[in-house]
Amino acid sequence: MTKEEAVELLTNKNLEIGKVEEIFKDFRDDKDVVGQVAMNLSLKTSVYDREQGKSEAMERILIELSKAEDMGSRWAVAKNPQTPVEVLKVLATDRINLVRALVATNPKTPVEFLEKFFSEEKIVRDGLSGNPSTPQKILKTLSDDRDKMVRLRVAENPSTSDEVLRRLLKDDSPDVVRASEIRLGENS
């Protein structure tokens, strides 16, 4: 199989995971193919169905991709709901802030790492503010963040308490207020 054929096959999210793993093994040293493998795994999973695509083969590939020099591969692994917790712990200290931000969004990230993200830069706090696993005490503090997008993601977070949502009804941003109203309406 040529590189071009491999890349073309990997654009299909329904490609059997065994075939994805085979392509990954055959083209492990080709950055373009490795990146496409990472994107294929992203396509196989869903924020709505976290069990979709789950398999031992996917887990093996995610573990290998997490070691890639290519930031895009680590990015795809960080956000994947099938990524093992041990890999997320390693990626939580990645040198690239976008990788850490995506680890912060992953509901499988352990709470102790989510708590460490609290003092990170805005892009990481933004990821943390939307994670349904973020502890309430952190969501409450993030609801006062100086950045509007962080507050908006807190308002949109399905785990944010009604108490915090009511506080956000007084926010300076109409978008934050509207998101809070919508979430409070869903909770009643």
Contacts in CASP RR format, 6 or more apart in sequence:
PFRMAT RR
TARGET T0000
AUTHOR 0000-0000-0000
METHOD contacts of the structure
MODEL  1
MTKEEAVELLTNKNLEIGKVEEIFKDFRDDKDVVGQVAMNLSLKTSVYDR
EQGKSEAMERILIELSKAEDMGSRWAVAKNPQTPVEVLKVLATDRINLVR
ALVATNPKTPVEFLEKFFSEEKIVRDGLSGNPSTPQKILKTLSDDRDKMV
RLRVAENPSTSDEVLRRLLKDDSPDVVRASEIRLGENS
1 9 0 8 1.000
1 23 0 8 1.000
1 26 0 8 1.000
3 27 0 8 1.000
3 30 0 8 1.000
3 32 0 8 1.000
3 33 0 8 1.000
6 23 0 8 1.000
6 26 0 8 1.000
6 27 0 8 1.000
6 33 0 8 1.000
6 36 0 8 1.000
7 32 0 8 1.000
7 33 0 8 1.000
7 36 0 8 1.000
9 15 0 8 1.000
9 19 0 8 1.000
9 23 0 8 1.000
10 20 0 8 1.000
10 23 0 8 1.000
10 33 0 8 1.000
10 36 0 8 1.000
10 37 0 8 1.000
10 39 0 8 1.000
10 40 0 8 1.000
11 36 0 8 1.000
11 40 0 8 1.000
12 40 0 8 1.000
13 40 0 8 1.000
13 43 0 8 1.000
13 44 0 8 1.000
15 40 0 8 1.000
17 44 0 8 1.000
17 53 0 8 1.000
17 55 0 8 1.000
17 57 0 8 1.000
17 58 0 8 1.000
17 61 0 8 1.000
18 57 0 8 1.000
20 37 0 8 1.000
20 40 0 8 1.000
20 41 0 8 1.000
20 57 0 8 1.000
20 61 0 8 1.000
21 57 0 8 1.000
21 60 0 8 1.000
21 61 0 8 1.000
23 33 0 8 1.000
23 37 0 8 1.000
24 33 0 8 1.000
24 34 0 8 1.000
24 37 0 8 1.000
24 61 0 8 1.000
24 64 0 8 1.000
27 33 0 8 1.000
27 34 0 8 1.000
27 37 0 8 1.000
28 34 0 8 1.000
28 64 0 8 1.000
31 69 0 8 1.000
31 70 0 8 1.000
34 65 0 8 1.000
34 68 0 8 1.000
34 70 0 8 1.000
34 73 0 8 1.000
35 68 0 8 1.000
35 70 0 8 1.000
35 72 0 8 1.000
35 73 0 8 1.000
35 76 0 8 1.000
37 61 0 8 1.000
37 65 0 8 1.000
37 73 0 8 1.000
38 65 0 8 1.000
38 68 0 8 1.000
38 70 0 8 1.000
38 72 0 8 1.000
38 73 0 8 1.000
38 75 0 8 1.000
38 76 0 8 1.000
38 77 0 8 1.000
39 76 0 8 1.000
41 58 0 8 1.000
41 61 0 8 1.000
41 62 0 8 1.000
41 65 0 8 1.000
41 76 0 8 1.000
41 77 0 8 1.000
41 80 0 8 1.000
41 82 0 8 1.000
42 76 0 8 1.000
42 79 0 8 1.000
42 80 0 8 1.000
44 52 0 8 1.000
44 53 0 8 1.000
44 58 0 8 1.000
45 52 0 8 1.000
45 53 0 8 1.000
45 80 0 8 1.000
45 81 0 8 1.000
45 82 0 8 1.000
46 52 0 8 1.000
47 81 0 8 1.000
50 81 0 8 1.000
50 82 0 8 1.000
50 107 0 8 1.000
53 82 0 8 1.000
54 82 0 8 1.000
58 82 0 8 1.000
59 82 0 8 1.000
59 84 0 8 1.000
62 77 0 8 1.000
62 80 0 8 1.000
62 82 0 8 1.000
62 83 0 8 1.000
62 84 0 8 1.000
62 87 0 8 1.000
63 84 0 8 1.000
63 87 0 8 1.000
65 73 0 8 1.000
65 74 0 8 1.000
65 76 0 8 1.000
65 77 0 8 1.000
66 73 0 8 1.000
66 74 0 8 1.000
66 77 0 8 1.000
66 83 0 8 1.000
66 87 0 8 1.000
66 90 0 8 1.000
66 91 0 8 1.000
68 74 0 8 1.000
71 96 0 8 1.000
71 98 0 8 1.000
71 99 0 8 1.000
74 91 0 8 1.000
74 94 0 8 1.000
74 96 0 8 1.000
74 99 0 8 1.000
75 96 0 8 1.000
75 98 0 8 1.000
75 99 0 8 1.000
75 102 0 8 1.000
77 83 0 8 1.000
77 87 0 8 1.000
77 91 0 8 1.000
78 88 0 8 1.000
78 91 0 8 1.000
78 94 0 8 1.000
78 99 0 8 1.000
78 100 0 8 1.000
78 102 0 8 1.000
78 103 0 8 1.000
78 106 0 8 1.000
79 102 0 8 1.000
79 105 0 8 1.000
79 106 0 8 1.000
80 106 0 8 1.000
81 106 0 8 1.000
81 107 0 8 1.000
81 108 0 8 1.000
83 91 0 8 1.000
83 106 0 8 1.000
83 108 0 8 1.000
85 108 0 8 1.000
85 109 0 8 1.000
85 110 0 8 1.000
88 103 0 8 1.000
88 106 0 8 1.000
88 108 0 8 1.000
88 109 0 8 1.000
88 110 0 8 1.000
88 113 0 8 1.000
89 110 0 8 1.000
89 113 0 8 1.000
91 99 0 8 1.000
91 100 0 8 1.000
91 103 0 8 1.000
92 100 0 8 1.000
92 103 0 8 1.000
92 109 0 8 1.000
92 113 0 8 1.000
92 116 0 8 1.000
92 117 0 8 1.000
93 100 0 8 1.000
94 100 0 8 1.000
94 103 0 8 1.000
97 120 0 8 1.000
97 121 0 8 1.000
97 123 0 8 1.000
97 124 0 8 1.000
98 123 0 8 1.000
100 117 0 8 1.000
100 120 0 8 1.000
100 124 0 8 1.000
101 123 0 8 1.000
101 124 0 8 1.000
101 126 0 8 1.000
101 127 0 8 1.000
102 127 0 8 1.000
103 109 0 8 1.000
103 113 0 8 1.000
103 117 0 8 1.000
104 114 0 8 1.000
104 117 0 8 1.000
104 120 0 8 1.000
104 124 0 8 1.000
104 125 0 8 1.000
104 127 0 8 1.000
104 128 0 8 1.000
104 131 0 8 1.000
105 127 0 8 1.000
105 128 0 8 1.000
105 130 0 8 1.000
105 131 0 8 1.000
106 131 0 8 1.000
107 131 0 8 1.000
107 132 0 8 1.000
107 133 0 8 1.000
108 133 0 8 1.000
109 131 0 8 1.000
109 133 0 8 1.000
111 133 0 8 1.000
111 135 0 8 1.000
114 128 0 8 1.000
114 131 0 8 1.000
114 133 0 8 1.000
114 134 0 8 1.000
114 135 0 8 1.000
114 138 0 8 1.000
115 135 0 8 1.000
115 138 0 8 1.000
117 124 0 8 1.000
117 125 0 8 1.000
117 127 0 8 1.000
117 128 0 8 1.000
118 125 0 8 1.000
118 128 0 8 1.000
118 138 0 8 1.000
118 141 0 8 1.000
118 142 0 8 1.000
120 128 0 8 1.000
122 147 0 8 1.000
122 149 0 8 1.000
122 150 0 8 1.000
125 142 0 8 1.000
125 145 0 8 1.000
125 147 0 8 1.000
125 150 0 8 1.000
126 147 0 8 1.000
126 149 0 8 1.000
126 150 0 8 1.000
126 153 0 8 1.000
127 153 0 8 1.000
128 134 0 8 1.000
128 138 0 8 1.000
128 142 0 8 1.000
129 139 0 8 1.000
129 142 0 8 1.000
129 145 0 8 1.000
129 150 0 8 1.000
129 151 0 8 1.000
129 153 0 8 1.000
129 154 0 8 1.000
129 157 0 8 1.000
130 153 0 8 1.000
130 154 0 8 1.000
130 156 0 8 1.000
130 157 0 8 1.000
131 157 0 8 1.000
132 157 0 8 1.000
132 158 0 8 1.000
132 159 0 8 1.000
133 159 0 8 1.000
134 142 0 8 1.000
134 157 0 8 1.000
134 159 0 8 1.000
136 159 0 8 1.000
136 160 0 8 1.000
136 161 0 8 1.000
136 164 0 8 1.000
139 154 0 8 1.000
139 157 0 8 1.000
139 159 0 8 1.000
139 160 0 8 1.000
139 161 0 8 1.000
139 164 0 8 1.000
140 161 0 8 1.000
140 163 0 8 1.000
140 164 0 8 1.000
142 150 0 8 1.000
142 151 0 8 1.000
142 154 0 8 1.000
143 151 0 8 1.000
143 154 0 8 1.000
143 155 0 8 1.000
143 160 0 8 1.000
143 164 0 8 1.000
143 167 0 8 1.000
143 168 0 8 1.000
144 151 0 8 1.000
145 151 0 8 1.000
145 154 0 8 1.000
148 173 0 8 1.000
148 175 0 8 1.000
148 176 0 8 1.000
151 168 0 8 1.000
151 171 0 8 1.000
151 173 0 8 1.000
151 176 0 8 1.000
152 173 0 8 1.000
152 175 0 8 1.000
152 176 0 8 1.000
152 179 0 8 1.000
154 160 0 8 1.000
154 164 0 8 1.000
154 168 0 8 1.000
155 165 0 8 1.000
155 168 0 8 1.000
155 171 0 8 1.000
155 176 0 8 1.000
155 179 0 8 1.000
155 180 0 8 1.000
155 183 0 8 1.000
156 179 0 8 1.000
156 183 0 8 1.000
158 183 0 8 1.000
160 183 0 8 1.000
162 184 0 8 1.000
162 187 0 8 1.000
165 180 0 8 1.000
165 183 0 8 1.000
165 184 0 8 1.000
165 187 0 8 1.000
166 180 0 8 1.000
166 184 0 8 1.000
168 176 0 8 1.000
168 177 0 8 1.000
168 179 0 8 1.000
168 180 0 8 1.000
169 177 0 8 1.000
169 180 0 8 1.000
169 181 0 8 1.000
169 184 0 8 1.000
170 177 0 8 1.000
171 177 0 8 1.000
171 180 0 8 1.000
END
